[in-house]
Amino acid sequence: MRSLQIPESKVYTDDAVASYYNANYINVKFDMEDGEGISLAEELGITSYPTLLFFSPEGKVVHKFIGAMDAGQFINLGKDAQDPSKQYVGLKEKAEQLQLSDADFSVWASQADRLEDSDKELIIATYPQSKEDILGNKDIANTVLMFTDVLTDRQLTYLHSNQTKITQLMGWDAERTASVLYKKIVQAGGSGVRKSGNKIDSFRALIKV
């Protein structure tokens, strides 16, 4: 496997990091804002820095990470990239087919959000529709409340009517629950108004759910 786009940092000169990555990877660094790096960044969909990509021996991207970390975290990242059960791209493929457990889907949704995955919204939008109860357990609720951008009026009404259950399920206080739900309603209301061309009265009706 090969890793790409490793920025300069003291972390990458750490003895333990150097030992692990030199033994397990071919390490390549590109300046994505200069020369061939510009076209490579476009091809690989890199928009934030530092971005680390991990490739299989066949040249397929299997794992991805954005951001800085300490030496221990960086070594663990390399180990995750070699574990098929933790590789981001594999999890994404299973998420698209709704083949992940509720817990694994929630983990993937969190990763997709942090990695600014452009496919995230479309994939996650199908998830609540596959669940009989969107507050069925904490993992389902976490995905719906934290990572689902648009919900149906019926789903929003259900969430609004079950604020006590959400508070208990998520371990939040009532104020945080109310704040999260208000944001969901505002998101849905704004989207609905844009799509339908309706005036602000439609939006006001939604936020009064």
C-alpha positions in Angstrom: 0.0 0.0 0.0 1.1 3.6 -0.6 0.3 6.8 1.2 0.0 10.2 -0.5 0.0 13.8 0.5 1.9 13.8 3.8 2.7 17.4 4.9 5.8 18.5 6.7 5.5 18.1 10.4 7.5 17.0 13.4 5.1 14.1 13.6 6.4 12.6 10.4 10.0 12.7 11.5 9.2 10.9 14.8 11.3 7.7 15.1 8.3 5.5 15.8 6.3 7.0 12.9 9.2 6.7 10.5 9.9 3.1 11.5 6.2 2.1 11.1 5.6 3.8 7.8 8.9 2.9 6.2 8.2 -0.7 7.0 4.6 -0.8 5.8 4.2 1.9 3.1 5.8 3.6 0.1 5.4 7.2 1.2 4.9 10.0 -1.4 4.4 13.7 -0.9 2.9 16.1 -3.3 2.3 19.9 -3.3 -1.3 20.0 -4.5 -1.1 23.7 -5.2 1.8 23.5 -7.6 2.7 21.7 -10.8 1.3 18.3 -11.4 -0.2 18.4 -7.9 -2.9 20.7 -9.1 -4.3 18.3 -11.6 -3.8 15.4 -9.2 -5.8 17.2 -6.5 -8.6 17.7 -8.9 -8.6 14.1 -10.0 -8.6 12.8 -6.4 -11.1 15.4 -5.1 -8.7 17.0 -2.6 -10.0 20.3 -1.3 -8.6 20.5 2.2 -5.1 20.3 3.6 -3.3 18.3 4.9 -5.0 15.3 3.2 -3.7 11.8 3.5 -4.7 9.1 1.0 -3.9 5.5 1.3 -3.7 3.3 -1.8 -3.9 -0.5 -2.3 -1.0 -2.1 -4.3 -3.3 -1.9 -7.3 -3.5 1.9 -7.0 -7.1 2.1 -5.6 -7.8 4.6 -2.8 -8.9 2.6 0.2 -8.6 5.1 3.1 -8.5 8.9 3.7 -7.9 11.4 6.4 -7.9 15.2 6.7 -6.1 17.1 9.4 -3.3 17.0 11.8 -2.6 14.4 14.5 0.0 13.3 17.0 2.5 10.5 16.3 0.4 7.8 18.0 -2.7 8.7 16.1 -0.8 8.7 12.9 0.5 5.2 13.5 -3.1 4.1 14.3 -4.3 5.7 11.1 -1.8 3.6 9.2 -3.1 0.5 10.9 -6.7 1.4 10.2 -5.8 1.8 6.5 -4.7 -1.8 6.4 -7.8 -3.1 8.1 -10.6 -3.8 5.6 -13.2 -3.4 8.3 -12.0 0.2 9.0 -11.0 1.4 5.5 -13.1 4.4 4.6 -13.8 3.6 1.0 -15.0 0.1 1.8 -17.3 1.4 4.5 -18.6 4.0 2.1 -19.5 1.3 -0.5 -21.4 -0.6 2.1 -23.1 2.5 3.4 -24.4 3.2 -0.2 -25.9 -0.3 -0.2 -27.2 0.1 3.4 -25.2 -3.0 4.4 -23.7 -1.5 7.6 -24.9 -2.0 11.1 -26.4 1.0 12.7 -23.3 1.6 14.8 -21.0 1.3 11.7 -23.2 3.6 9.7 -23.0 6.2 12.4 -19.2 5.9 12.4 -19.0 6.2 8.6 -21.4 9.2 8.6 -19.1 11.0 11.1 -16.1 10.2 9.0 -17.8 11.4 5.8 -18.8 14.6 7.5 -15.2 15.3 8.7 -13.8 14.3 5.3 -16.2 16.7 3.5 -17.3 13.8 1.3 -19.4 15.3 -1.5 -21.5 12.1 -1.7 -22.3 12.2 2.0 -25.7 14.0 1.8 -27.1 11.7 -0.9 -26.0 8.5 0.8 -27.2 9.5 4.3 -30.5 10.8 3.0 -31.6 7.3 2.2 -30.8 6.0 5.7 -33.7 7.3 7.7 -36.1 6.0 5.1 -34.8 2.5 5.7 -35.6 2.6 9.4 -39.0 1.8 11.0 -38.1 4.0 13.9 -35.6 6.8 13.5 -35.2 6.8 17.3 -34.9 3.1 17.5 -31.5 3.2 19.2 -28.7 5.7 19.9 -26.7 4.9 16.7 -29.7 5.5 14.4 -30.6 8.7 16.3 -27.1 10.0 16.1 -27.0 9.6 12.3 -30.4 11.2 11.9 -29.8 14.1 14.3 -26.2 14.9 13.6 -25.7 14.0 9.9 -29.0 13.9 8.0 -29.4 17.3 6.4 -33.0 17.0 5.3 -35.9 15.1 6.9 -39.6 14.8 5.9 -42.2 16.8 7.7 -43.5 13.6 9.3 -40.0 12.7 10.6 -39.5 16.2 11.9 -42.9 16.1 13.7 -42.0 12.8 15.2 -38.7 14.1 16.5 -40.3 17.2 17.9 -42.9 15.1 19.7 -40.2 12.9 21.3 -37.8 15.5 22.7 -37.7 13.7 26.1 -36.8 10.4 24.5 -34.0 12.1 22.4 -32.6 13.8 25.5 -32.5 10.4 27.4 -31.2 8.4 24.4 -28.4 10.8 23.5 -27.5 11.8 27.0 -28.1 15.5 26.2 -29.8 18.2 28.2 -33.1 19.6 27.1 -31.5 22.7 25.8 -29.2 20.9 23.4 -32.0 18.7 22.2 -34.1 21.7 21.4 -31.2 23.4 19.7 -30.4 20.4 17.4 -34.1 20.0 16.5 -34.4 23.7 15.7 -31.5 23.5 13.3 -33.0 20.4 11.6 -36.3 22.2 11.1 -34.5 25.3 9.8 -32.5 23.2 7.3 -35.7 21.4 6.1 -37.6 24.6 5.9 -35.0 26.4 3.9 -34.7 23.5 1.5 -38.4 23.2 1.1 -38.9 26.9 0.3 -36.0 26.9 -2.2 -37.4 23.8 -4.0 -41.0 24.8 -4.1 -40.6 28.5 -4.6 -43.0 29.2 -1.8 -42.8 32.4 0.1 -41.7 32.7 3.7 -45.1 31.7 5.1 -44.3 28.1 4.2 -41.0 28.3 6.1 -42.7 29.8 9.2 -45.2 27.0 9.2 -42.5 24.5 9.3 -40.5 26.1 12.2 -43.7 26.2 14.3 -44.0 22.4 14.2 
